[in-house]
Amino acid sequence: MSRRVVRQSKFRHVFGQAGKAEQTYEDIRVSKVTWDSSFCAVNPKFLAIIVEAGGGGAFIVLPLAKTGRVDKNHPTVNGHTAPVLDIDWCPHNDSVIASASEDTTIMVWQIPDYTPVRNITEPIVTLEGHSKRVGILSWHPTARNVLLSAGGDNVIIIWNVGTGEMLLSLDDMHPDVIHSVCWNSNGSLLSTTCKDKTLRVIDPRKGQVVAVSQTVLLSRTL
């Protein structure tokens, strides 16, 4: 007589708990644009969420300390002429955030510590270099003012945000749409996944692919 062994889960006594109403945000019109993005970004001070906007693209910024129902007229960060596809907070300055849009531009914004009474419409800098929509942003983890962007043109661009200049353009490494990009911990390498189901590890200083793997998964760290 065979005896069936059932492996016990260490999570069998772990139960989820719904967040309290006073710890949540309500009535946010999250963007319905079809794009592989989380549509939000958070840092120690703020929560930013891409929202529906007529005639352009916008996102809202909410203090972490102030939860509850969000006023429908809450000021937005609004400067793009087409929907915003990605946002990313600067790791070196909790008041700086970058946004990427279908209008092919990247904009970098300074967010005040107080809640503004009007929409924020003037970015610190506008970065132009992509020929198609920009859907991926990632700040360099250790170097200040260095921002990576990737777009529907299959190109990765690394920018100096302080001067607004393009530092590097990686043009011929991806034959199809780039799905995701991730820096390693010190920013010496970056990894990408592409629609061709290939993971690439790139040395941006050399402008070379240093490793390739036929996979559709991307680890958050190298």
PyMOL commands that set and color helices and strands:
alter all, ss='L'
color gray80, all
select helices_A, chain A and resi 21-23
alter helices_A, ss='H'
color red, helices_A
select strands_A, chain A and resi 25-26+40-42+46-51+57-63+68-69+77-80+84-89+96-101+105-110+125-128+134-139+146-151+156-160+165-170+178-183+190-194+198-203+208-214
alter strands_A, ss='S'
color yellow, strands_A
deselect
rebuild
show_as cartoon
